[in-house]
Amino acid sequence: MTRTQVYLPPGHHRALRREARERGISLTELVRRLVADHVEARGGLPAVGKEAVLAFVALGHGGRADVSERHDEALDEALRAGAVR
């Protein structure tokens, strides 16, 4: 995850804190969920192209011994790091 700082008007901040408290989650988690809902409503995140996935397979030894068990995490890590283009 990437840390992001957001400035909110006091009324919005209070309303979000109240809603988070009512849901039994942190303010941070509430904001994450609201952002995720917004992104999904606008069509979601762009799909990763076939070439990027196939390039990941061809990366060779990446230093991780558990790639076969945790391939989703390894792929996400490689895509975020820009190792796959």
A tleap script that builds the chain and sets N, CA, C and O, in Angstrom:
source leaprc.protein.ff14SB
mol = sequence {
  NMET THR ARG THR GLN VAL TYR LEU PRO PRO
  GLY HIE HIE ARG ALA LEU ARG ARG GLU ALA
  ARG GLU ARG GLY ILE SER LEU THR GLU LEU
  VAL ARG ARG LEU VAL ALA ASP HIE VAL GLU
  ALA ARG GLY GLY LEU PRO ALA VAL GLY LYS
  GLU ALA VAL LEU ALA PHE VAL ALA LEU GLY
  HIE GLY GLY ARG ALA ASP VAL SER GLU ARG
  HIE ASP GLU ALA LEU ASP GLU ALA LEU ARG
  ALA GLY ALA VAL CARG
}
set mol.1.N position { 0.836 -1.186 0.000 }
set mol.1.CA position { 0.000 0.000 0.000 }
set mol.1.C position { 0.876 1.243 0.000 }
set mol.1.O position { 2.028 1.221 0.433 }
set mol.2.N position { 0.308 2.297 -0.487 }
set mol.2.CA position { 0.995 3.581 -0.543 }
set mol.2.C position { 0.341 4.532 0.448 }
set mol.2.O position { -0.882 4.669 0.481 }
set mol.3.N position { 1.157 5.177 1.242 }
set mol.3.CA position { 0.634 6.136 2.209 }
set mol.3.C position { 0.270 7.425 1.491 }
set mol.3.O position { 1.036 7.942 0.678 }
set mol.4.N position { -0.927 7.938 1.812 }
set mol.4.CA position { -1.412 9.172 1.203 }
set mol.4.C position { -2.001 10.061 2.283 }
set mol.4.O position { -2.732 9.586 3.151 }
set mol.5.N position { -1.695 11.322 2.236 }
set mol.5.CA position { -2.245 12.272 3.199 }
set mol.5.C position { -3.330 13.090 2.512 }
set mol.5.O position { -3.131 13.601 1.410 }
set mol.6.N position { -4.477 13.208 3.170 }
set mol.6.CA position { -5.614 13.922 2.599 }
set mol.6.C position { -6.112 14.937 3.621 }
set mol.6.O position { -6.262 14.615 4.800 }
set mol.7.N position { -6.365 16.150 3.174 }
set mol.7.CA position { -6.930 17.185 4.029 }
set mol.7.C position { -8.432 17.247 3.784 }
set mol.7.O position { -8.872 17.357 2.639 }
set mol.8.N position { -9.219 17.176 4.854 }
set mol.8.CA position { -10.671 17.196 4.760 }
set mol.8.C position { -11.231 18.369 5.556 }
set mol.8.O position { -10.652 18.771 6.565 }
set mol.9.N position { -12.347 18.913 5.107 }
set mol.9.CA position { -13.025 19.918 5.931 }
set mol.9.C position { -13.433 19.266 7.259 }
set mol.9.O position { -13.760 18.079 7.283 }
set mol.10.N position { -13.420 20.019 8.352 }
set mol.10.CA position { -13.737 19.442 9.663 }
set mol.10.C position { -15.060 18.671 9.709 }
set mol.10.O position { -15.134 17.618 10.342 }
set mol.11.N position { -16.090 19.173 9.056 }
set mol.11.CA position { -17.378 18.482 9.064 }
set mol.11.C position { -17.319 17.118 8.394 }
set mol.11.O position { -17.915 16.155 8.876 }
set mol.12.N position { -16.599 17.040 7.283 }
set mol.12.CA position { -16.446 15.759 6.591 }
set mol.12.C position { -15.656 14.786 7.460 }
set mol.12.O position { -16.003 13.609 7.564 }
set mol.13.N position { -14.602 15.284 8.078 }
set mol.13.CA position { -13.775 14.435 8.936 }
set mol.13.C position { -14.603 13.867 10.087 }
set mol.13.O position { -14.524 12.675 10.386 }
set mol.14.N position { -15.391 14.716 10.725 }
set mol.14.CA position { -16.246 14.245 11.835 }
set mol.14.C position { -17.242 13.196 11.353 }
set mol.14.O position { -17.443 12.171 12.004 }
set mol.15.N position { -17.862 13.461 10.205 }
set mol.15.CA position { -18.859 12.521 9.677 }
set mol.15.C position { -18.219 11.168 9.353 }
set mol.15.O position { -18.803 10.123 9.638 }
set mol.16.N position { -17.037 11.187 8.767 }
set mol.16.CA position { -16.355 9.936 8.442 }
set mol.16.C position { -15.919 9.197 9.701 }
set mol.16.O position { -16.047 7.975 9.779 }
set mol.17.N position { -15.407 9.925 10.681 }
set mol.17.CA position { -15.032 9.282 11.951 }
set mol.17.C position { -16.243 8.640 12.610 }
set mol.17.O position { -16.154 7.530 13.133 }
set mol.18.N position { -17.371 9.334 12.585 }
set mol.18.CA position { -18.604 8.798 13.176 }
set mol.18.C position { -19.027 7.520 12.449 }
set mol.18.O position { -19.357 6.517 13.081 }
set mol.19.N position { -19.012 7.567 11.110 }
set mol.19.CA position { -19.404 6.383 10.332 }
set mol.19.C position { -18.456 5.215 10.589 }
set mol.19.O position { -18.906 4.079 10.740 }
set mol.20.N position { -17.165 5.476 10.640 }
set mol.20.CA position { -16.188 4.412 10.920 }
set mol.20.C position { -16.453 3.794 12.289 }
set mol.20.O position { -16.415 2.574 12.446 }
set mol.21.N position { -16.717 4.637 13.265 }
set mol.21.CA position { -17.001 4.149 14.617 }
set mol.21.C position { -18.260 3.282 14.613 }
set mol.21.O position { -18.286 2.226 15.245 }
set mol.22.N position { -19.306 3.724 13.904 }
set mol.22.CA position { -20.551 2.956 13.823 }
set mol.22.C position { -20.344 1.601 13.156 }
set mol.22.O position { -20.983 0.618 13.530 }
set mol.23.N position { -19.452 1.548 12.168 }
set mol.23.CA position { -19.169 0.295 11.464 }
set mol.23.C position { -18.180 -0.581 12.217 }
set mol.23.O position { -18.021 -1.761 11.903 }
set mol.24.N position { -17.519 -0.003 13.208 }
set mol.24.CA position { -16.529 -0.751 13.968 }
set mol.24.C position { -15.219 -0.947 13.222 }
set mol.24.O position { -14.531 -1.951 13.413 }
set mol.25.N position { -14.870 0.029 12.357 }
set mol.25.CA position { -13.620 -0.031 11.601 }
set mol.25.C position { -12.869 1.284 11.789 }
set mol.25.O position { -13.416 2.260 12.302 }
set mol.26.N position { -11.626 1.291 11.371 }
set mol.26.CA position { -10.837 2.516 11.480 }
set mol.26.C position { -11.252 3.502 10.391 }
set mol.26.O position { -11.849 3.124 9.384 }
set mol.27.N position { -10.925 4.761 10.613 }
set mol.27.CA position { -11.163 5.788 9.609 }
set mol.27.C position { -10.402 5.439 8.328 }
set mol.27.O position { -10.923 5.612 7.226 }
set mol.28.N position { -9.186 4.954 8.475 }
set mol.28.CA position { -8.376 4.566 7.324 }
set mol.28.C position { -9.067 3.480 6.504 }
set mol.28.O position { -9.121 3.562 5.277 }
set mol.29.N position { -9.593 2.463 7.184 }
set mol.29.CA position { -10.280 1.382 6.468 }
set mol.29.C position { -11.529 1.896 5.765 }
set mol.29.O position { -11.824 1.479 4.645 }
set mol.30.N position { -12.255 2.783 6.401 }
set mol.30.CA position { -13.440 3.361 5.770 }
set mol.30.C position { -13.050 4.109 4.494 }
set mol.30.O position { -13.704 3.953 3.463 }
set mol.31.N position { -12.002 4.911 4.555 }
set mol.31.CA position { -11.558 5.664 3.378 }
set mol.31.C position { -11.117 4.702 2.280 }
set mol.31.O position { -11.431 4.925 1.110 }
set mol.32.N position { -10.390 3.627 2.635 }
set mol.32.CA position { -9.992 2.629 1.636 }
set mol.32.C position { -11.215 2.046 0.937 }
set mol.32.O position { -11.236 1.915 -0.287 }
set mol.33.N position { -12.230 1.698 1.719 }
set mol.33.CA position { -13.444 1.102 1.146 }
set mol.33.C position { -14.177 2.091 0.249 }
set mol.33.O position { -14.677 1.720 -0.813 }
set mol.34.N position { -14.242 3.347 0.674 }
set mol.34.CA position { -14.905 4.355 -0.145 }
set mol.34.C position { -14.163 4.565 -1.471 }
set mol.34.O position { -14.789 4.705 -2.521 }
set mol.35.N position { -12.844 4.584 -1.413 }
set mol.35.CA position { -12.055 4.735 -2.636 }
set mol.35.C position { -12.240 3.518 -3.533 }
set mol.35.O position { -12.414 3.665 -4.743 }
set mol.36.N position { -12.206 2.318 -2.958 }
set mol.36.CA position { -12.406 1.095 -3.744 }
set mol.36.C position { -13.775 1.100 -4.413 }
set mol.36.O position { -13.892 0.752 -5.588 }
set mol.37.N position { -14.815 1.496 -3.669 }
set mol.37.CA position { -16.161 1.577 -4.249 }
set mol.37.C position { -16.187 2.564 -5.415 }
set mol.37.O position { -16.793 2.290 -6.451 }
set mol.38.N position { -15.532 3.706 -5.244 }
set mol.38.CA position { -15.483 4.730 -6.296 }
set mol.38.C position { -14.780 4.192 -7.543 }
set mol.38.O position { -15.274 4.353 -8.659 }
set mol.39.N position { -13.628 3.556 -7.346 }
set mol.39.CA position { -12.866 3.030 -8.479 }
set mol.39.C position { -13.679 1.954 -9.205 }
set mol.39.O position { -13.728 1.944 -10.435 }
set mol.40.N position { -14.308 1.065 -8.465 }
set mol.40.CA position { -15.126 0.011 -9.080 }
set mol.40.C position { -16.304 0.599 -9.850 }
set mol.40.O position { -16.633 0.123 -10.936 }
set mol.41.N position { -16.942 1.629 -9.294 }
set mol.41.CA position { -18.082 2.259 -9.951 }
set mol.41.C position { -17.676 2.910 -11.274 }
set mol.41.O position { -18.500 3.059 -12.176 }
set mol.42.N position { -16.413 3.293 -11.384 }
set mol.42.CA position { -15.923 3.942 -12.616 }
set mol.42.C position { -15.271 2.945 -13.560 }
set mol.42.O position { -14.554 3.340 -14.479 }
set mol.43.N position { -15.510 1.674 -13.344 }
set mol.43.CA position { -15.000 0.664 -14.277 }
set mol.43.C position { -13.824 -0.140 -13.774 }
set mol.43.O position { -13.291 -0.974 -14.507 }
set mol.44.N position { -13.406 0.088 -12.547 }
set mol.44.CA position { -12.315 -0.701 -11.982 }
set mol.44.C position { -10.946 -0.282 -12.460 }
set mol.44.O position { -10.782 0.699 -13.186 }
set mol.45.N position { -9.973 -1.054 -12.031 }
set mol.45.CA position { -8.590 -0.803 -12.418 }
set mol.45.C position { -8.346 -1.392 -13.800 }
set mol.45.O position { -8.983 -2.377 -14.172 }
set mol.46.N position { -7.442 -0.808 -14.560 }
set mol.46.CA position { -7.164 -1.361 -15.881 }
set mol.46.C position { -6.605 -2.778 -15.766 }
set mol.46.O position { -5.845 -3.087 -14.848 }
set mol.47.N position { -6.988 -3.617 -16.693 }
set mol.47.CA position { -6.512 -5.001 -16.695 }
set mol.47.C position { -5.039 -5.046 -17.070 }
set mol.47.O position { -4.552 -4.219 -17.841 }
set mol.48.N position { -4.346 -6.019 -16.516 }
set mol.48.CA position { -2.944 -6.241 -16.866 }
set mol.48.C position { -2.921 -7.020 -18.171 }
set mol.48.O position { -3.618 -8.026 -18.311 }
set mol.49.N position { -2.139 -6.567 -19.107 }
set mol.49.CA position { -2.073 -7.212 -20.415 }
set mol.49.C position { -1.409 -8.577 -20.378 }
set mol.49.O position { -0.609 -8.875 -19.491 }
set mol.50.N position { -1.752 -9.394 -21.354 }
set mol.50.CA position { -1.206 -10.744 -21.469 }
set mol.50.C position { 0.321 -10.707 -21.548 }
set mol.50.O position { 0.997 -11.551 -20.960 }
set mol.51.N position { 0.855 -9.733 -22.271 }
set mol.51.CA position { 2.307 -9.627 -22.421 }
set mol.51.C position { 2.994 -9.415 -21.069 }
set mol.51.O position { 4.067 -9.964 -20.820 }
set mol.52.N position { 2.370 -8.619 -20.204 }
set mol.52.CA position { 2.959 -8.363 -18.886 }
set mol.52.C position { 3.002 -9.631 -18.052 }
set mol.52.O position { 3.985 -9.896 -17.361 }
set mol.53.N position { 1.939 -10.408 -18.117 }
set mol.53.CA position { 1.901 -11.652 -17.346 }
set mol.53.C position { 2.931 -12.630 -17.892 }
set mol.53.O position { 3.648 -13.271 -17.123 }
set mol.54.N position { 3.010 -12.749 -19.207 }
set mol.54.CA position { 3.984 -13.673 -19.796 }
set mol.54.C position { 5.417 -13.209 -19.527 }
set mol.54.O position { 6.306 -14.038 -19.332 }
set mol.55.N position { 5.650 -11.906 -19.513 }
set mol.55.CA position { 6.984 -11.393 -19.201 }
set mol.55.C position { 7.372 -11.728 -17.774 }
set mol.55.O position { 8.542 -11.982 -17.489 }
set mol.56.N position { 6.396 -11.730 -16.876 }
set mol.56.CA position { 6.657 -12.086 -15.482 }
set mol.56.C position { 7.172 -13.518 -15.391 }
set mol.56.O position { 8.100 -13.809 -14.636 }
set mol.57.N position { 6.564 -14.402 -16.163 }
set mol.57.CA position { 6.969 -15.806 -16.154 }
set mol.57.C position { 8.421 -15.919 -16.595 }
set mol.57.O position { 9.143 -16.798 -16.124 }
set mol.58.N position { 8.856 -15.044 -17.489 }
set mol.58.CA position { 10.206 -15.120 -18.039 }
set mol.58.C position { 11.235 -14.327 -17.236 }
set mol.58.O position { 12.365 -14.159 -17.694 }
set mol.59.N position { 10.879 -13.847 -16.075 }
set mol.59.CA position { 11.826 -13.038 -15.288 }
set mol.59.C position { 13.018 -13.841 -14.805 }
set mol.59.O position { 14.091 -13.283 -14.576 }
set mol.60.N position { 12.843 -15.142 -14.649 }
set mol.60.CA position { 13.942 -15.957 -14.159 }
set mol.60.C position { 13.975 -15.950 -12.652 }
set mol.60.O position { 12.959 -15.691 -12.007 }
set mol.61.N position { 15.127 -16.230 -12.082 }
set mol.61.CA position { 15.269 -16.324 -10.628 }
set mol.61.C position { 15.098 -14.949 -10.002 }
set mol.61.O position { 15.849 -14.018 -10.294 }
set mol.62.N position { 14.108 -14.839 -9.145 }
set mol.62.CA position { 13.829 -13.554 -8.528 }
set mol.62.C position { 14.208 -13.477 -7.071 }
set mol.62.O position { 13.946 -12.468 -6.416 }
set mol.63.N position { 14.819 -14.518 -6.553 }
set mol.63.CA position { 15.242 -14.491 -5.163 }
set mol.63.C position { 14.208 -15.004 -4.184 }
set mol.63.O position { 14.481 -15.096 -2.987 }
set mol.64.N position { 13.032 -15.337 -4.671 }
set mol.64.CA position { 11.979 -15.852 -3.790 }
set mol.64.C position { 11.871 -17.355 -3.989 }
set mol.64.O position { 11.725 -17.829 -5.116 }
set mol.65.N position { 11.941 -18.095 -2.905 }
set mol.65.CA position { 11.830 -19.551 -2.986 }
set mol.65.C position { 10.388 -20.014 -2.973 }
set mol.65.O position { 10.117 -21.174 -3.284 }
set mol.66.N position { 9.448 -19.136 -2.621 }
set mol.66.CA position { 8.052 -19.552 -2.431 }
set mol.66.C position { 7.131 -19.086 -3.560 }
set mol.66.O position { 5.918 -19.007 -3.368 }
set mol.67.N position { 7.683 -18.779 -4.723 }
set mol.67.CA position { 6.869 -18.230 -5.808 }
set mol.67.C position { 5.777 -19.205 -6.224 }
set mol.67.O position { 4.671 -18.777 -6.553 }
set mol.68.N position { 6.054 -20.492 -6.218 }
set mol.68.CA position { 5.023 -21.439 -6.652 }
set mol.68.C position { 3.823 -21.431 -5.717 }
set mol.68.O position { 2.699 -21.664 -6.163 }
set mol.69.N position { 4.032 -21.172 -4.444 }
set mol.69.CA position { 2.910 -21.106 -3.500 }
set mol.69.C position { 2.286 -19.720 -3.428 }
set mol.69.O position { 1.088 -19.597 -3.170 }
set mol.70.N position { 3.073 -18.678 -3.651 }
set mol.70.CA position { 2.589 -17.310 -3.466 }
set mol.70.C position { 2.757 -16.500 -4.750 }
set mol.70.O position { 3.183 -15.346 -4.711 }
set mol.71.N position { 2.421 -17.105 -5.882 }
set mol.71.CA position { 2.636 -16.467 -7.176 }
set mol.71.C position { 1.840 -15.183 -7.349 }
set mol.71.O position { 2.315 -14.255 -8.004 }
set mol.72.N position { 0.625 -15.103 -6.770 }
set mol.72.CA position { -0.156 -13.869 -6.898 }
set mol.72.C position { 0.566 -12.695 -6.252 }
set mol.72.O position { 0.621 -11.602 -6.816 }
set mol.73.N position { 1.120 -12.928 -5.063 }
set mol.73.CA position { 1.849 -11.862 -4.373 }
set mol.73.C position { 3.115 -11.484 -5.140 }
set mol.73.O position { 3.452 -10.304 -5.247 }
set mol.74.N position { 3.813 -12.487 -5.673 }
set mol.74.CA position { 5.043 -12.214 -6.421 }
set mol.74.C position { 4.747 -11.420 -7.690 }
set mol.74.O position { 5.492 -10.506 -8.044 }
set mol.75.N position { 3.652 -11.772 -8.377 }
set mol.75.CA position { 3.273 -11.038 -9.582 }
set mol.75.C position { 2.904 -9.603 -9.248 }
set mol.75.O position { 3.329 -8.673 -9.932 }
set mol.76.N position { 2.112 -9.420 -8.193 }
set mol.76.CA position { 1.732 -8.076 -7.771 }
set mol.76.C position { 2.976 -7.251 -7.426 }
set mol.76.O position { 3.084 -6.085 -7.806 }
set mol.77.N position { 3.896 -7.862 -6.712 }
set mol.77.CA position { 5.144 -7.190 -6.321 }
set mol.77.C position { 5.929 -6.762 -7.559 }
set mol.77.O position { 6.434 -5.642 -7.622 }
set mol.78.N position { 6.029 -7.650 -8.536 }
set mol.78.CA position { 6.794 -7.345 -9.749 }
set mol.78.C position { 6.125 -6.241 -10.553 }
set mol.78.O position { 6.800 -5.353 -11.075 }
set mol.79.N position { 4.796 -6.292 -10.654 }
set mol.79.CA position { 4.084 -5.256 -11.408 }
set mol.79.C position { 4.219 -3.898 -10.741 }
set mol.79.O position { 4.449 -2.895 -11.417 }
set mol.80.N position { 4.077 -3.856 -9.420 }
set mol.80.CA position { 4.195 -2.590 -8.697 }
set mol.80.C position { 5.602 -2.016 -8.772 }
set mol.80.O position { 5.773 -0.797 -8.803 }
set mol.81.N position { 6.607 -2.880 -8.801 }
set mol.81.CA position { 7.991 -2.425 -8.849 }
set mol.81.C position { 8.416 -2.010 -10.253 }
set mol.81.O position { 9.504 -1.467 -10.443 }
set mol.82.N position { 7.560 -2.267 -11.227 }
set mol.82.CA position { 7.894 -1.910 -12.593 }
set mol.82.C position { 8.819 -2.907 -13.258 }
set mol.82.O position { 9.389 -2.622 -14.310 }
set mol.83.N position { 8.975 -4.091 -12.645 }
set mol.83.CA position { 9.850 -5.115 -13.229 }
set mol.83.C position { 9.240 -5.715 -14.475 }
set mol.83.O position { 9.940 -6.298 -15.303 }
set mol.84.N position { 7.932 -5.571 -14.606 }
set mol.84.CA position { 7.229 -6.090 -15.773 }
set mol.84.C position { 6.642 -4.903 -16.512 }
set mol.84.O position { 5.935 -4.089 -15.917 }
set mol.85.N position { 6.923 -4.795 -17.793 }
set mol.85.CA position { 6.393 -3.685 -18.603 }
set mol.85.C position { 5.783 -4.215 -19.876 }
set mol.85.O position { 5.284 -3.439 -20.691 }
savepdb mol mol.pdb
quit
